[in-house]
Amino acid sequence: MPNSPRPPGSACCPARDHLNDAIRDLMNQPASRERTQQWAALLKQWADCCPQAGDCWTTAA
């Protein structure tokens, strides 16, 4: 994993950036069974599009 964060404005993975935004939006919703199901689905999608080496992992989501 790189020691420095990616420069502002550089897109590592647009699909992952979209998922991070969706996860952040979901975090602002009240807890519910539906939110829990959506959370699990989004995290699976995020993991599926993230390289196993973690080259672009962030702490945003």
N, CA, C and O atoms as a Maestro MAE file, in Angstrom:
{
 s_m_m2io_version
 :::
 2.0.0
}

f_m_ct {
 s_m_title
 :::
 protein
 m_atom[244] {
  # First column is atom index #
  i_m_mmod_type
  r_m_x_coord
  r_m_y_coord
  r_m_z_coord
  i_m_residue_number
  s_m_chain_name
  s_m_pdb_residue_name
  s_m_pdb_atom_name
  i_m_atomic_number
  :::
  1 25 0.855 -1.173 0.000 1 A "MET " " N  " 7
  2 3 0.000 0.000 0.000 1 A "MET " " CA " 6
  3 2 0.898 1.232 0.000 1 A "MET " " C  " 6
  4 15 1.890 1.267 0.728 1 A "MET " " O  " 8
  5 25 0.573 2.235 -0.796 2 A "PRO " " N  " 7
  6 3 1.399 3.442 -0.835 2 A "PRO " " CA " 6
  7 2 1.398 4.153 0.510 2 A "PRO " " C  " 6
  8 15 0.428 4.087 1.265 2 A "PRO " " O  " 8
  9 25 2.494 4.829 0.791 3 A "ASN " " N  " 7
  10 3 2.614 5.568 2.055 3 A "ASN " " CA " 6
  11 2 1.930 6.912 2.026 3 A "ASN " " C  " 6
  12 15 1.644 7.486 3.078 3 A "ASN " " O  " 8
  13 25 1.661 7.426 0.842 4 A "SER " " N  " 7
  14 3 1.036 8.739 0.759 4 A "SER " " CA " 6
  15 2 -0.328 8.618 0.073 4 A "SER " " C  " 6
  16 15 -0.518 7.771 -0.800 4 A "SER " " O  " 8
  17 25 -1.266 9.465 0.474 5 A "PRO " " N  " 7
  18 3 -2.585 9.420 -0.170 5 A "PRO " " CA " 6
  19 2 -2.493 9.901 -1.610 5 A "PRO " " C  " 6
  20 15 -1.550 10.598 -1.984 5 A "PRO " " O  " 8
  21 25 -3.471 9.525 -2.405 6 A "ARG " " N  " 7
  22 3 -3.476 9.991 -3.789 6 A "ARG " " CA " 6
  23 2 -3.699 11.498 -3.818 6 A "ARG " " C  " 6
  24 15 -4.356 12.047 -2.933 6 A "ARG " " O  " 8
  25 25 -3.162 12.161 -4.819 7 A "PRO " " N  " 7
  26 3 -3.319 13.618 -4.911 7 A "PRO " " CA " 6
  27 2 -4.787 14.005 -5.070 7 A "PRO " " C  " 6
  28 15 -5.559 13.268 -5.683 7 A "PRO " " O  " 8
  29 25 -5.175 15.155 -4.524 8 A "PRO " " N  " 7
  30 3 -6.550 15.612 -4.679 8 A "PRO " " CA " 6
  31 2 -6.930 15.685 -6.151 8 A "PRO " " C  " 6
  32 15 -6.150 16.140 -6.987 8 A "PRO " " O  " 8
  33 25 -8.136 15.231 -6.450 9 A "GLY " " N  " 7
  34 3 -8.622 15.301 -7.816 9 A "GLY " " CA " 6
  35 2 -8.224 14.126 -8.686 9 A "GLY " " C  " 6
  36 15 -8.683 14.018 -9.823 9 A "GLY " " O  " 8
  37 25 -7.371 13.235 -8.169 10 A "SER " " N  " 7
  38 3 -7.005 12.085 -8.987 10 A "SER " " CA " 6
  39 2 -7.935 10.929 -8.663 10 A "SER " " C  " 6
  40 15 -8.085 10.541 -7.504 10 A "SER " " O  " 8
  41 25 -8.542 10.396 -9.677 11 A "ALA " " N  " 7
  42 3 -9.497 9.309 -9.478 11 A "ALA " " CA " 6
  43 2 -8.776 7.978 -9.569 11 A "ALA " " C  " 6
  44 15 -8.212 7.636 -10.609 11 A "ALA " " O  " 8
  45 25 -8.795 7.245 -8.497 12 A "CYS " " N  " 7
  46 3 -8.194 5.917 -8.485 12 A "CYS " " CA " 6
  47 2 -9.099 4.950 -9.220 12 A "CYS " " C  " 6
  48 15 -8.659 4.191 -10.084 12 A "CYS " " O  " 8
  49 25 -10.326 4.992 -8.874 13 A "CYS " " N  " 7
  50 3 -11.297 4.073 -9.461 13 A "CYS " " CA " 6
  51 2 -12.668 4.742 -9.376 13 A "CYS " " C  " 6
  52 15 -13.243 4.808 -8.290 13 A "CYS " " O  " 8
  53 25 -13.203 5.237 -10.482 14 A "PRO " " N  " 7
  54 3 -14.490 5.937 -10.431 14 A "PRO " " CA " 6
  55 2 -15.610 5.089 -9.831 14 A "PRO " " C  " 6
  56 15 -16.466 5.615 -9.120 14 A "PRO " " O  " 8
  57 25 -15.617 3.788 -10.108 15 A "ALA " " N  " 7
  58 3 -16.666 2.930 -9.541 15 A "ALA " " CA " 6
  59 2 -16.561 2.900 -8.015 15 A "ALA " " C  " 6
  60 15 -17.573 2.963 -7.316 15 A "ALA " " O  " 8
  61 25 -15.352 2.805 -7.511 16 A "ARG " " N  " 7
  62 3 -15.146 2.775 -6.064 16 A "ARG " " CA " 6
  63 2 -15.480 4.128 -5.449 16 A "ARG " " C  " 6
  64 15 -16.045 4.187 -4.357 16 A "ARG " " O  " 8
  65 25 -15.143 5.199 -6.125 17 A "ASP " " N  " 7
  66 3 -15.488 6.528 -5.619 17 A "ASP " " CA " 6
  67 2 -17.004 6.677 -5.514 17 A "ASP " " C  " 6
  68 15 -17.509 7.247 -4.548 17 A "ASP " " O  " 8
  69 25 -17.728 6.163 -6.511 18 A "HIS " " N  " 7
  70 3 -19.192 6.200 -6.486 18 A "HIS " " CA " 6
  71 2 -19.716 5.387 -5.297 18 A "HIS " " C  " 6
  72 15 -20.631 5.822 -4.597 18 A "HIS " " O  " 8
  73 25 -19.138 4.216 -5.075 19 A "LEU " " N  " 7
  74 3 -19.559 3.382 -3.947 19 A "LEU " " CA " 6
  75 2 -19.262 4.074 -2.615 19 A "LEU " " C  " 6
  76 15 -20.079 4.014 -1.696 19 A "LEU " " O  " 8
  77 25 -18.113 4.723 -2.500 20 A "ASN " " N  " 7
  78 3 -17.794 5.454 -1.272 20 A "ASN " " CA " 6
  79 2 -18.834 6.536 -0.997 20 A "ASN " " C  " 6
  80 15 -19.253 6.727 0.145 20 A "ASN " " O  " 8
  81 25 -19.247 7.239 -2.047 21 A "ASP " " N  " 7
  82 3 -20.284 8.266 -1.882 21 A "ASP " " CA " 6
  83 2 -21.592 7.644 -1.404 21 A "ASP " " C  " 6
  84 15 -22.253 8.183 -0.516 21 A "ASP " " O  " 8
  85 25 -21.964 6.509 -1.994 22 A "ALA " " N  " 7
  86 3 -23.203 5.833 -1.591 22 A "ALA " " CA " 6
  87 2 -23.123 5.358 -0.140 22 A "ALA " " C  " 6
  88 15 -24.107 5.435 0.595 22 A "ALA " " O  " 8
  89 25 -21.955 4.869 0.269 23 A "ILE " " N  " 7
  90 3 -21.768 4.425 1.657 23 A "ILE " " CA " 6
  91 2 -21.879 5.617 2.606 23 A "ILE " " C  " 6
  92 15 -22.516 5.518 3.654 23 A "ILE " " O  " 8
  93 25 -21.266 6.737 2.244 24 A "ARG " " N  " 7
  94 3 -21.361 7.935 3.099 24 A "ARG " " CA " 6
  95 2 -22.810 8.387 3.234 24 A "ARG " " C  " 6
  96 15 -23.254 8.733 4.329 24 A "ARG " " O  " 8
  97 25 -23.553 8.385 2.121 25 A "ASP " " N  " 7
  98 3 -24.969 8.769 2.167 25 A "ASP " " CA " 6
  99 2 -25.753 7.818 3.068 25 A "ASP " " C  " 6
  100 15 -26.605 8.251 3.844 25 A "ASP " " O  " 8
  101 25 -25.468 6.538 2.964 26 A "LEU " " N  " 7
  102 3 -26.166 5.548 3.765 26 A "LEU " " CA " 6
  103 2 -25.869 5.733 5.251 26 A "LEU " " C  " 6
  104 15 -26.741 5.494 6.087 26 A "LEU " " O  " 8
  105 25 -24.668 6.148 5.586 27 A "MET " " N  " 7
  106 3 -24.290 6.350 6.990 27 A "MET " " CA " 6
  107 2 -25.120 7.459 7.629 27 A "MET " " C  " 6
  108 15 -25.270 7.487 8.851 27 A "MET " " O  " 8
  109 25 -25.658 8.370 6.824 28 A "ASN " " N  " 7
  110 3 -26.463 9.466 7.351 28 A "ASN " " CA " 6
  111 2 -27.925 9.075 7.581 28 A "ASN " " C  " 6
  112 15 -28.697 9.863 8.127 28 A "ASN " " O  " 8
  113 25 -28.303 7.877 7.173 29 A "GLN " " N  " 7
  114 3 -29.678 7.423 7.350 29 A "GLN " " CA " 6
  115 2 -29.830 6.748 8.712 29 A "GLN " " C  " 6
  116 15 -28.866 6.197 9.244 29 A "GLN " " O  " 8
  117 25 -31.035 6.791 9.274 30 A "PRO " " N  " 7
  118 3 -31.251 6.125 10.559 30 A "PRO " " CA " 6
  119 2 -31.112 4.608 10.413 30 A "PRO " " C  " 6
  120 15 -31.382 4.040 9.355 30 A "PRO " " O  " 8
  121 25 -30.692 3.982 11.487 31 A "ALA " " N  " 7
  122 3 -30.519 2.530 11.481 31 A "ALA " " CA " 6
  123 2 -31.846 1.834 11.203 31 A "ALA " " C  " 6
  124 15 -32.881 2.199 11.761 31 A "ALA " " O  " 8
  125 25 -31.802 0.834 10.342 32 A "SER " " N  " 7
  126 3 -32.981 0.034 10.026 32 A "SER " " CA " 6
  127 2 -32.504 -1.266 9.400 32 A "SER " " C  " 6
  128 15 -31.334 -1.406 9.046 32 A "SER " " O  " 8
  129 25 -33.412 -2.206 9.268 33 A "ARG " " N  " 7
  130 3 -33.071 -3.480 8.630 33 A "ARG " " CA " 6
  131 2 -32.685 -3.244 7.165 33 A "ARG " " C  " 6
  132 15 -31.737 -3.848 6.663 33 A "ARG " " O  " 8
  133 25 -33.422 -2.366 6.488 34 A "GLU " " N  " 7
  134 3 -33.126 -2.070 5.082 34 A "GLU " " CA " 6
  135 2 -31.737 -1.450 4.938 34 A "GLU " " C  " 6
  136 15 -30.984 -1.804 4.031 34 A "GLU " " O  " 8
  137 25 -31.401 -0.518 5.842 35 A "ARG " " N  " 7
  138 3 -30.076 0.112 5.796 35 A "ARG " " CA " 6
  139 2 -28.990 -0.941 5.988 35 A "ARG " " C  " 6
  140 15 -27.965 -0.900 5.308 35 A "ARG " " O  " 8
  141 25 -29.198 -1.871 6.894 36 A "THR " " N  " 7
  142 3 -28.226 -2.931 7.140 36 A "THR " " CA " 6
  143 2 -28.012 -3.768 5.891 36 A "THR " " C  " 6
  144 15 -26.878 -4.114 5.561 36 A "THR " " O  " 8
  145 25 -29.096 -4.096 5.192 37 A "GLN " " N  " 7
  146 3 -28.994 -4.882 3.967 37 A "GLN " " CA " 6
  147 2 -28.282 -4.091 2.871 37 A "GLN " " C  " 6
  148 15 -27.448 -4.636 2.148 37 A "GLN " " O  " 8
  149 25 -28.613 -2.814 2.752 38 A "GLN " " N  " 7
  150 3 -27.954 -1.972 1.747 38 A "GLN " " CA " 6
  151 2 -26.468 -1.829 2.068 38 A "GLN " " C  " 6
  152 15 -25.632 -1.857 1.165 38 A "GLN " " O  " 8
  153 25 -26.141 -1.678 3.333 39 A "TRP " " N  " 7
  154 3 -24.754 -1.541 3.783 39 A "TRP " " CA " 6
  155 2 -23.943 -2.771 3.367 39 A "TRP " " C  " 6
  156 15 -22.858 -2.649 2.798 39 A "TRP " " O  " 8
  157 25 -24.488 -3.955 3.658 40 A "ALA " " N  " 7
  158 3 -23.786 -5.194 3.308 40 A "ALA " " CA " 6
  159 2 -23.579 -5.297 1.796 40 A "ALA " " C  " 6
  160 15 -22.504 -5.691 1.342 40 A "ALA " " O  " 8
  161 25 -24.595 -4.949 1.026 41 A "ALA " " N  " 7
  162 3 -24.484 -5.021 -0.430 41 A "ALA " " CA " 6
  163 2 -23.433 -4.042 -0.958 41 A "ALA " " C  " 6
  164 15 -22.648 -4.389 -1.840 41 A "ALA " " O  " 8
  165 25 -23.417 -2.830 -0.423 42 A "LEU " " N  " 7
  166 3 -22.433 -1.829 -0.866 42 A "LEU " " CA " 6
  167 2 -21.009 -2.245 -0.500 42 A "LEU " " C  " 6
  168 15 -20.091 -2.074 -1.302 42 A "LEU " " O  " 8
  169 25 -20.818 -2.786 0.694 43 A "LEU " " N  " 7
  170 3 -19.475 -3.214 1.096 43 A "LEU " " CA " 6
  171 2 -18.990 -4.373 0.234 43 A "LEU " " C  " 6
  172 15 -17.805 -4.447 -0.091 43 A "LEU " " O  " 8
  173 25 -19.886 -5.271 -0.136 44 A "LYS " " N  " 7
  174 3 -19.493 -6.370 -1.022 44 A "LYS " " CA " 6
  175 2 -19.093 -5.825 -2.390 44 A "LYS " " C  " 6
  176 15 -18.086 -6.249 -2.958 44 A "LYS " " O  " 8
  177 25 -19.874 -4.893 -2.917 45 A "GLN " " N  " 7
  178 3 -19.530 -4.287 -4.210 45 A "GLN " " CA " 6
  179 2 -18.181 -3.587 -4.124 45 A "GLN " " C  " 6
  180 15 -17.369 -3.679 -5.045 45 A "GLN " " O  " 8
  181 25 -17.943 -2.890 -3.020 46 A "TRP " " N  " 7
  182 3 -16.684 -2.169 -2.841 46 A "TRP " " CA " 6
  183 2 -15.517 -3.149 -2.826 46 A "TRP " " C  " 6
  184 15 -14.500 -2.923 -3.482 46 A "TRP " " O  " 8
  185 25 -15.665 -4.240 -2.074 47 A "ALA " " N  " 7
  186 3 -14.609 -5.245 -1.999 47 A "ALA " " CA " 6
  187 2 -14.377 -5.909 -3.356 47 A "ALA " " C  " 6
  188 15 -13.238 -6.206 -3.719 47 A "ALA " " O  " 8
  189 25 -15.447 -6.138 -4.096 48 A "ASP " " N  " 7
  190 3 -15.320 -6.778 -5.407 48 A "ASP " " CA " 6
  191 2 -14.567 -5.912 -6.414 48 A "ASP " " C  " 6
  192 15 -13.886 -6.447 -7.289 48 A "ASP " " O  " 8
  193 25 -14.673 -4.599 -6.312 49 A "CYS " " N  " 7
  194 3 -13.991 -3.748 -7.291 49 A "CYS " " CA " 6
  195 2 -12.637 -3.254 -6.789 49 A "CYS " " C  " 6
  196 15 -11.944 -2.527 -7.500 49 A "CYS " " O  " 8
  197 25 -12.258 -3.633 -5.588 50 A "CYS " " N  " 7
  198 3 -10.982 -3.203 -5.016 50 A "CYS " " CA " 6
  199 2 -9.917 -4.267 -5.265 50 A "CYS " " C  " 6
  200 15 -10.157 -5.443 -4.992 50 A "CYS " " O  " 8
  201 25 -8.767 -3.892 -5.768 51 A "PRO " " N  " 7
  202 3 -7.707 -4.877 -5.994 51 A "PRO " " CA " 6
  203 2 -7.275 -5.524 -4.677 51 A "PRO " " C  " 6
  204 15 -7.227 -4.866 -3.638 51 A "PRO " " O  " 8
  205 25 -6.969 -6.788 -4.733 52 A "GLN " " N  " 7
  206 3 -6.556 -7.511 -3.529 52 A "GLN " " CA " 6
  207 2 -5.291 -6.932 -2.910 52 A "GLN " " C  " 6
  208 15 -5.096 -7.038 -1.700 52 A "GLN " " O  " 8
  209 25 -4.430 -6.322 -3.717 53 A "ALA " " N  " 7
  210 3 -3.190 -5.745 -3.202 53 A "ALA " " CA " 6
  211 2 -3.449 -4.503 -2.365 53 A "ALA " " C  " 6
  212 15 -2.571 -4.073 -1.617 53 A "ALA " " O  " 8
  213 25 -4.635 -3.920 -2.477 54 A "GLY " " N  " 7
  214 3 -4.948 -2.728 -1.703 54 A "GLY " " CA " 6
  215 2 -4.285 -1.469 -2.213 54 A "GLY " " C  " 6
  216 15 -4.112 -0.512 -1.459 54 A "GLY " " O  " 8
  217 25 -3.908 -1.453 -3.487 55 A "ASP " " N  " 7
  218 3 -3.192 -0.304 -4.042 55 A "ASP " " CA " 6
  219 2 -3.957 0.997 -3.928 55 A "ASP " " C  " 6
  220 15 -3.347 2.063 -3.852 55 A "ASP " " O  " 8
  221 25 -5.267 0.937 -3.914 56 A "CYS " " N  " 7
  222 3 -6.071 2.153 -3.890 56 A "CYS " " CA " 6
  223 2 -6.975 2.233 -2.666 56 A "CYS " " C  " 6
  224 15 -7.928 3.011 -2.659 56 A "CYS " " O  " 8
  225 25 -6.702 1.466 -1.658 57 A "TRP " " N  " 7
  226 3 -7.540 1.511 -0.467 57 A "TRP " " CA " 6
  227 2 -7.467 2.875 0.177 57 A "TRP " " C  " 6
  228 15 -6.420 3.523 0.191 57 A "TRP " " O  " 8
  229 25 -8.591 3.298 0.708 58 A "THR " " N  " 7
  230 3 -8.640 4.543 1.439 58 A "THR " " CA " 6
  231 2 -9.331 4.281 2.768 58 A "THR " " C  " 6
  232 15 -9.814 3.176 3.013 58 A "THR " " O  " 8
  233 25 -9.380 5.274 3.609 59 A "THR " " N  " 7
  234 3 -10.096 5.133 4.881 59 A "THR " " CA " 6
  235 2 -11.439 5.843 4.810 59 A "THR " " C  " 6
  236 15 -12.078 6.069 5.837 59 A "THR " " O  " 8
  237 25 -11.875 6.201 3.589 60 A "ALA " " N  " 7
  238 3 -13.094 6.986 3.440 60 A "ALA " " CA " 6
  239 2 -14.360 6.194 3.726 60 A "ALA " " C  " 6
  240 15 -15.360 6.762 4.162 60 A "ALA " " O  " 8
  241 25 -14.328 4.924 3.492 61 A "ALA " " N  " 7
  242 3 -15.570 4.155 3.670 61 A "ALA " " CA " 6
  243 2 -15.397 3.020 4.627 61 A "ALA " " C  " 6
  244 15 -16.346 2.279 4.884 61 A "ALA " " O  " 8
  :::
 }
 m_bond[243] {
  # First column is bond index #
  i_m_from
  i_m_to
  i_m_order
  :::
  1 1 2 1
  2 2 3 1
  3 3 4 2
  4 3 5 1
  5 5 6 1
  6 6 7 1
  7 7 8 2
  8 7 9 1
  9 9 10 1
  10 10 11 1
  11 11 12 2
  12 11 13 1
  13 13 14 1
  14 14 15 1
  15 15 16 2
  16 15 17 1
  17 17 18 1
  18 18 19 1
  19 19 20 2
  20 19 21 1
  21 21 22 1
  22 22 23 1
  23 23 24 2
  24 23 25 1
  25 25 26 1
  26 26 27 1
  27 27 28 2
  28 27 29 1
  29 29 30 1
  30 30 31 1
  31 31 32 2
  32 31 33 1
  33 33 34 1
  34 34 35 1
  35 35 36 2
  36 35 37 1
  37 37 38 1
  38 38 39 1
  39 39 40 2
  40 39 41 1
  41 41 42 1
  42 42 43 1
  43 43 44 2
  44 43 45 1
  45 45 46 1
  46 46 47 1
  47 47 48 2
  48 47 49 1
  49 49 50 1
  50 50 51 1
  51 51 52 2
  52 51 53 1
  53 53 54 1
  54 54 55 1
  55 55 56 2
  56 55 57 1
  57 57 58 1
  58 58 59 1
  59 59 60 2
  60 59 61 1
  61 61 62 1
  62 62 63 1
  63 63 64 2
  64 63 65 1
  65 65 66 1
  66 66 67 1
  67 67 68 2
  68 67 69 1
  69 69 70 1
  70 70 71 1
  71 71 72 2
  72 71 73 1
  73 73 74 1
  74 74 75 1
  75 75 76 2
  76 75 77 1
  77 77 78 1
  78 78 79 1
  79 79 80 2
  80 79 81 1
  81 81 82 1
  82 82 83 1
  83 83 84 2
  84 83 85 1
  85 85 86 1
  86 86 87 1
  87 87 88 2
  88 87 89 1
  89 89 90 1
  90 90 91 1
  91 91 92 2
  92 91 93 1
  93 93 94 1
  94 94 95 1
  95 95 96 2
  96 95 97 1
  97 97 98 1
  98 98 99 1
  99 99 100 2
  100 99 101 1
  101 101 102 1
  102 102 103 1
  103 103 104 2
  104 103 105 1
  105 105 106 1
  106 106 107 1
  107 107 108 2
  108 107 109 1
  109 109 110 1
  110 110 111 1
  111 111 112 2
  112 111 113 1
  113 113 114 1
  114 114 115 1
  115 115 116 2
  116 115 117 1
  117 117 118 1
  118 118 119 1
  119 119 120 2
  120 119 121 1
  121 121 122 1
  122 122 123 1
  123 123 124 2
  124 123 125 1
  125 125 126 1
  126 126 127 1
  127 127 128 2
  128 127 129 1
  129 129 130 1
  130 130 131 1
  131 131 132 2
  132 131 133 1
  133 133 134 1
  134 134 135 1
  135 135 136 2
  136 135 137 1
  137 137 138 1
  138 138 139 1
  139 139 140 2
  140 139 141 1
  141 141 142 1
  142 142 143 1
  143 143 144 2
  144 143 145 1
  145 145 146 1
  146 146 147 1
  147 147 148 2
  148 147 149 1
  149 149 150 1
  150 150 151 1
  151 151 152 2
  152 151 153 1
  153 153 154 1
  154 154 155 1
  155 155 156 2
  156 155 157 1
  157 157 158 1
  158 158 159 1
  159 159 160 2
  160 159 161 1
  161 161 162 1
  162 162 163 1
  163 163 164 2
  164 163 165 1
  165 165 166 1
  166 166 167 1
  167 167 168 2
  168 167 169 1
  169 169 170 1
  170 170 171 1
  171 171 172 2
  172 171 173 1
  173 173 174 1
  174 174 175 1
  175 175 176 2
  176 175 177 1
  177 177 178 1
  178 178 179 1
  179 179 180 2
  180 179 181 1
  181 181 182 1
  182 182 183 1
  183 183 184 2
  184 183 185 1
  185 185 186 1
  186 186 187 1
  187 187 188 2
  188 187 189 1
  189 189 190 1
  190 190 191 1
  191 191 192 2
  192 191 193 1
  193 193 194 1
  194 194 195 1
  195 195 196 2
  196 195 197 1
  197 197 198 1
  198 198 199 1
  199 199 200 2
  200 199 201 1
  201 201 202 1
  202 202 203 1
  203 203 204 2
  204 203 205 1
  205 205 206 1
  206 206 207 1
  207 207 208 2
  208 207 209 1
  209 209 210 1
  210 210 211 1
  211 211 212 2
  212 211 213 1
  213 213 214 1
  214 214 215 1
  215 215 216 2
  216 215 217 1
  217 217 218 1
  218 218 219 1
  219 219 220 2
  220 219 221 1
  221 221 222 1
  222 222 223 1
  223 223 224 2
  224 223 225 1
  225 225 226 1
  226 226 227 1
  227 227 228 2
  228 227 229 1
  229 229 230 1
  230 230 231 1
  231 231 232 2
  232 231 233 1
  233 233 234 1
  234 234 235 1
  235 235 236 2
  236 235 237 1
  237 237 238 1
  238 238 239 1
  239 239 240 2
  240 239 241 1
  241 241 242 1
  242 242 243 1
  243 243 244 2
  :::
 }
}
